[in-house]
Amino acid sequence: MRNHDGEGGTIVTAARGLPKWLALVALVIGSTALSFLLAEVFLRSTRRLETFFDSRQYEPDVASEGWKRAFVRDYAYLQKRALLGPDLAGYVHDPDLGWDTPKHIRGVREYQLDKSPGVFRVVVLGDSFTYGAEVADDETYPQRLEGLLAHGEVLNLGVRAYGIDQIVLKYLKYGRAYRPDLLVVAMWTLDYLRTPLTFYRFAKPLYVLRPDTGIPVLTGTPIPPPDQVYRTLKHELPPFSFTYALLRQGYRLTFGKSTNVESYFQRWDPLVRAVLAQLLEVAREDRTPVLFLLIEHGLELRSDEAVVNPCCERKHLLDIFRRLSVDSLDLGPVLSKKHSRRTVSDDMYIHHRGVPSGHFTPFGNEAVAREIGNYIHEQFGVAVAGPK
């Protein structure tokens, strides 16, 4: 803007500098937005969504969000191949459990609800280690156990990716009706971490403790079918920025407080214990003996000290077993007594990229079946094939 003086000249006012200021602000904003956009494109092409959530396993709400976003991202692929999630090929939706094997029991054999006289029947619950991921039907440890027992039936109710809550619910819905002579409940550390989640591969139920009684109450059921879950998540989940997530991750590592793992266990130990106590109460009503089986991952057997000095989820599960006064086998030390730790790690677990990160090998399943068979022989006098 120009202002005329009395002699016909002009005076340039301070307002003349305003467009430069605005231009500078616009340049900064534009450059920032462009940098943010380029960073977003770069991160989406070089990083996986899961990397922003894998480190948050002790924060159930965040971990559940990560699985929800992965499900939405992959849904077109999953729907096309009739899957519920990664590693759930061939599984079916179950409104009470989230997902299940099509016939509820792995294997080709059919079992009647009423067993024949003289048959010792075992129901085995668990996750993918029990289901027998990466091996054939006749190579799972429940199937190998059935082969060891004289006049025995072993029903494999294991399901991939289950938490402890789903393991219990599977028995209440399907396993209890078979009235087993022994119930084997197999767990490993990740089962504990799955229990507080509302989503893992697919939507799942969640137990919460009533604050007044400490009794676990089931929530989140019935679980809708996959199409409805997808539509709901698409509507509810806000947009997710890789760039913002990376900046937030960096801030947490630099300035934020690290997750207090012990406070996590203080919060969730009572729930896990209450859910397992509910299962034991049902078993007592039915006069069904129970054996808890603690499974170590091959990577957890990295040293002799790790075997004899449990930590984290394994330590807390063992403490829960003791407090519930239930028979249990901790497979890490048990197997290492009869075999070298190197044999257990190298030969009993499937290796991926040179490390024992997979499930039991056929040899490993045979060894696990042998330990359970020895327990059955000692406790119930059932004849077991081969050396004790």
C-alpha positions in Angstrom: 0.0 0.0 0.0 1.2 3.5 -0.9 0.4 6.8 0.9 0.8 10.2 -0.8 2.4 13.1 1.0 1.8 16.7 0.5 4.4 17.1 -2.2 3.2 14.3 -4.4 5.7 11.7 -3.2 4.9 8.3 -1.8 5.7 6.6 1.4 6.1 2.8 1.6 4.4 1.5 4.8 5.3 -1.5 6.9 2.4 -3.3 5.4 4.5 -3.8 2.3 6.5 -6.5 4.2 3.4 -8.6 5.0 3.3 -10.7 1.8 6.9 -11.8 2.3 6.0 -13.0 5.8 3.0 -14.9 4.5 5.0 -16.3 1.7 7.7 -17.5 4.2 5.0 -19.2 6.3 3.4 -20.8 3.3 6.8 -22.0 2.2 7.5 -23.6 5.6 4.1 -25.2 5.7 4.3 -26.5 2.2 7.8 -27.9 2.7 6.8 -29.6 5.9 3.7 -31.1 4.3 5.8 -32.3 1.3 8.4 -33.8 3.6 5.7 -35.5 5.6 4.1 -36.9 2.5 7.5 -38.1 1.1 8.3 -39.7 4.4 4.9 -41.4 4.5 5.4 -42.8 1.0 8.9 -44.0 1.8 7.9 -45.6 5.1 4.9 -47.4 3.6 7.2 -48.8 0.9 10.0 -50.0 3.3 8.3 -50.8 6.6 5.5 -53.2 7.6 2.6 -52.0 9.7 3.5 -54.6 12.3 6.8 -53.0 13.2 4.9 -50.2 14.9 3.0 -52.6 17.2 5.4 -55.6 17.8 7.2 -53.8 20.5 4.0 -52.9 22.3 3.0 -56.5 23.3 2.7 -55.5 27.0 0.1 -52.8 26.1 -3.0 -54.9 25.2 -5.0 -52.0 23.7 -2.2 -51.0 21.4 -1.4 -54.6 20.4 -5.1 -55.3 19.7 -5.2 -52.2 17.5 -2.2 -53.4 15.5 -3.9 -56.8 14.8 -7.1 -55.0 13.8 -5.3 -52.8 11.3 -3.4 -55.8 9.9 -6.7 -57.6 9.4 -8.3 -54.6 7.6 -5.2 -54.2 5.4 -5.2 -57.9 4.4 -8.9 -58.5 4.2 -9.2 -58.6 0.4 -6.5 -61.3 0.4 -8.1 -63.1 3.3 -11.6 -63.0 1.9 -10.5 -64.2 -1.5 -8.8 -67.3 0.0 -11.5 -67.8 2.7 -9.1 -67.2 5.6 -9.7 -65.6 8.9 -6.1 -64.4 9.3 -2.5 -65.3 8.9 -1.9 -69.0 9.9 -5.6 -69.7 10.0 -6.0 -71.4 6.7 -9.0 -73.7 6.7 -10.3 -72.4 10.0 -13.9 -71.5 10.6 -15.6 -68.6 12.4 -17.0 -69.5 15.8 -19.2 -66.8 17.6 -18.1 -68.0 21.0 -14.4 -68.6 20.3 -13.5 -66.3 17.4 -12.2 -69.2 15.3 -11.9 -73.0 15.4 -10.9 -76.0 13.4 -13.7 -77.1 11.2 -14.5 -80.3 13.1 -13.3 -79.0 16.5 -10.8 -81.9 16.8 -7.7 -82.4 14.6 -7.2 -85.7 12.8 -9.2 -88.1 10.7 -10.5 -90.3 13.5 -14.1 -89.8 14.8 -14.7 -89.9 18.6 -18.0 -90.7 20.1 -19.2 -88.8 23.2 -19.6 -92.0 25.2 -16.3 -94.0 25.3 -16.0 -97.7 25.3 -15.4 -99.6 28.5 -11.7 -99.9 29.4 -10.7 -96.9 27.3 -8.5 -94.3 28.9 -9.5 -91.0 27.3 -7.4 -87.8 27.3 -8.5 -84.4 26.0 -5.6 -82.1 25.2 -6.1 -78.3 24.9 -3.6 -75.8 23.6 -2.5 -73.6 20.8 -0.5 -74.3 17.6 2.1 -76.5 19.5 -0.8 -78.8 20.5 -2.6 -78.5 17.2 0.7 -79.6 15.6 1.5 -76.8 13.2 4.1 -77.7 10.6 3.6 -81.4 10.9 1.1 -84.0 9.6 -1.9 -85.3 11.5 -0.1 -88.4 12.7 2.9 -86.5 13.9 1.3 -84.3 16.5 2.1 -85.1 20.2 -1.6 -85.9 21.0 -1.7 -88.4 18.2 1.7 -89.9 19.2 0.4 -90.1 22.8 -2.6 -92.1 21.6 -0.3 -94.5 19.9 1.6 -95.0 23.2 -1.4 -95.7 25.4 -2.8 -99.2 25.6 -6.6 -98.8 24.9 -6.3 -95.0 24.9 -8.1 -92.2 23.1 -6.4 -88.7 22.8 -8.6 -85.9 21.5 -6.6 -83.0 20.0 -8.5 -79.8 20.7 -5.6 -77.5 20.0 -6.2 -74.4 17.9 -3.6 -72.1 16.3 -3.2 -68.6 17.8 -5.4 -69.3 20.9 -4.9 -67.4 24.2 -5.5 -69.1 27.5 -9.0 -67.7 27.6 -9.9 -69.4 24.3 -8.3 -72.6 25.4 -10.6 -72.7 28.4 -13.7 -71.7 26.4 -12.9 -74.4 23.9 -13.1 -77.0 26.6 -16.3 -75.7 28.1 -18.0 -75.6 24.7 -16.7 -78.8 23.1 -14.2 -80.8 25.3 -16.2 -81.2 28.5 -18.9 -83.3 26.8 -16.3 -86.1 26.1 -15.8 -86.6 29.9 -12.1 -87.4 29.7 -10.2 -89.4 32.3 -7.5 -86.8 32.1 -7.5 -83.2 30.8 -4.1 -81.9 29.6 -3.9 -78.1 29.3 -0.8 -77.0 27.3 0.3 -73.4 27.4 3.3 -71.4 26.3 4.4 -67.8 27.0 2.6 -66.2 24.0 -0.7 -67.7 25.2 -0.5 -65.4 28.2 0.1 -62.3 26.1 -2.8 -63.1 23.8 -5.3 -63.5 26.8 -5.8 -59.7 27.4 -6.3 -58.9 23.7 -9.6 -58.3 22.0 -8.1 -59.1 18.6 -5.4 -61.5 17.5 -5.4 -62.5 13.9 -9.2 -62.1 14.2 -11.7 -60.9 16.7 -11.7 -62.9 20.0 -13.5 -62.9 23.3 -12.2 -61.2 26.4 -12.6 -62.0 30.1 -12.7 -59.2 32.6 -12.6 -59.5 36.3 -15.6 -58.2 38.3 -14.0 -55.8 40.8 -16.3 -56.8 43.6 -16.0 -60.6 43.4 -12.9 -61.2 41.3 -14.9 -63.6 39.1 -14.1 -63.6 35.4 -16.9 -62.4 33.2 -16.9 -63.1 29.4 -17.3 -60.1 27.1 -17.1 -59.5 23.4 -19.4 -62.4 22.4 -21.0 -63.3 20.2 -18.2 -62.5 17.7 -19.6 -61.3 14.3 -18.6 -63.0 11.1 -15.6 -61.7 9.2 -17.5 -59.4 6.8 -19.2 -57.6 9.7 -15.9 -57.4 11.7 -14.3 -55.8 8.6 -17.0 -53.2 8.1 -17.1 -52.3 11.7 -13.3 -51.8 11.9 -13.3 -49.8 8.6 -15.8 -47.4 10.3 -14.2 -47.2 13.7 -10.4 -47.1 13.0 -9.1 -43.6 12.4 -6.5 -43.1 9.6 -3.0 -44.4 10.5 0.1 -42.5 9.7 3.4 -44.4 9.5 5.3 -41.1 9.9 3.5 -40.0 13.0 3.8 -43.5 14.4 7.6 -43.4 13.8 7.9 -40.0 15.5 5.8 -41.2 18.4 8.0 -44.3 18.7 11.1 -42.2 18.7 9.7 -39.9 21.3 8.8 -42.8 23.6 12.3 -44.3 23.3 14.0 -40.9 23.9 11.8 -39.2 26.5 9.0 -41.5 27.5 9.0 -44.1 30.2 9.5 -47.7 29.2 6.6 -50.1 29.7 6.6 -51.4 33.2 6.5 -55.1 32.6 5.9 -56.0 36.3 2.9 -53.7 36.5 1.6 -55.6 33.4 1.8 -58.9 35.3 0.3 -57.4 38.4 -2.7 -56.5 36.4 -3.1 -59.6 34.3 -1.9 -62.4 36.6 -5.2 -62.3 38.6 -7.2 -62.7 35.4 -5.2 -65.6 34.0 -5.3 -67.3 37.4 -9.1 -66.8 37.7 -9.8 -68.1 34.2 -7.7 -71.3 34.9 -9.4 -71.6 38.3 -12.7 -71.6 36.5 -11.6 -74.5 34.4 -10.3 -76.4 37.4 -13.6 -75.9 39.2 -15.5 -77.4 36.2 -13.0 -80.3 36.2 -13.5 -80.9 39.9 -17.3 -81.0 39.4 -16.8 -83.7 36.7 -14.1 -85.4 38.8 -11.7 -85.0 35.9 -8.0 -84.9 36.8 -6.0 -82.0 35.2 -2.4 -81.7 34.1 -0.9 -78.3 33.1 1.8 -78.5 30.5 4.2 -75.5 30.1 5.8 -75.4 26.6 8.9 -73.4 26.0 9.7 -72.0 22.6 13.0 -73.2 21.1 14.4 -69.7 21.4 13.8 -69.8 25.2 16.2 -72.7 25.5 19.2 -70.6 24.5 21.2 -71.4 27.6 21.2 -73.8 30.6 20.5 -70.8 32.9 17.4 -69.9 30.9 16.0 -73.4 31.3 16.4 -73.6 35.1 15.7 -69.9 35.9 12.4 -69.0 34.3 11.5 -65.4 33.7 8.7 -63.3 32.4 5.5 -65.1 31.3 7.0 -68.5 32.0 7.9 -67.6 35.5 4.4 -66.1 36.2 2.6 -69.1 34.7 4.6 -71.5 36.9 3.7 -69.4 39.9 0.0 -69.5 38.9 0.2 -73.3 38.6 1.7 -73.6 42.1 -1.0 -71.3 43.5 -3.7 -73.3 41.9 -2.2 -76.5 43.4 -2.4 -78.4 40.1 -0.1 -81.0 38.6 2.2 -79.6 36.0 5.1 -80.4 33.7 7.6 -77.7 32.7 8.8 -79.2 29.4 12.0 -77.3 29.2 13.7 -78.8 32.3 11.9 -82.1 31.9 13.1 -82.7 28.3 16.6 -81.4 29.2 17.0 -84.1 31.9 16.7 -86.9 29.3 18.3 -85.1 26.4 21.0 -82.5 26.1 19.7 -78.9 25.8 21.4 -78.8 22.4 19.4 -81.9 21.3 16.2 -80.3 22.5 16.8 -77.0 20.8 18.3 -78.4 17.6 16.3 -81.5 17.0 12.9 -81.0 18.7 12.0 -77.6 17.2 11.6 -76.8 13.5 14.2 -74.2 12.4 13.6 -71.2 10.3 16.6 -69.3 9.0 18.9 -71.3 11.2 17.1 -70.7 14.5 14.6 -72.9 16.4 11.7 -70.5 16.0 9.2 -73.1 14.7 7.0 -75.7 16.3 7.8 -79.2 17.4 9.4 -81.6 14.9 8.0 -85.1 14.7 10.9 -86.1 17.1 9.9 -83.3 19.5 6.3 -84.3 19.4 7.3 -87.9 20.2 9.4 -86.8 23.2 6.5 -84.6 24.5 4.1 -87.5 24.1 6.5 -89.8 25.9 6.6 -87.5 29.0 2.8 -87.2 29.2 2.6 -91.0 28.8 5.0 -91.5 31.6 2.9 -89.2 33.8 -0.3 -91.2 32.9 1.5 -94.5 33.7 2.7 -93.3 37.1 -0.6 -91.6 38.1 -3.2 -94.0 36.6 -1.3 -97.2 36.0 -2.1 -97.2 32.3 0.2 -99.3 30.2 2.5 -97.3 27.9 4.3 -98.7 24.9 8.1 -98.6 24.8 10.6 -97.6 27.5 9.2 -95.5 30.4 
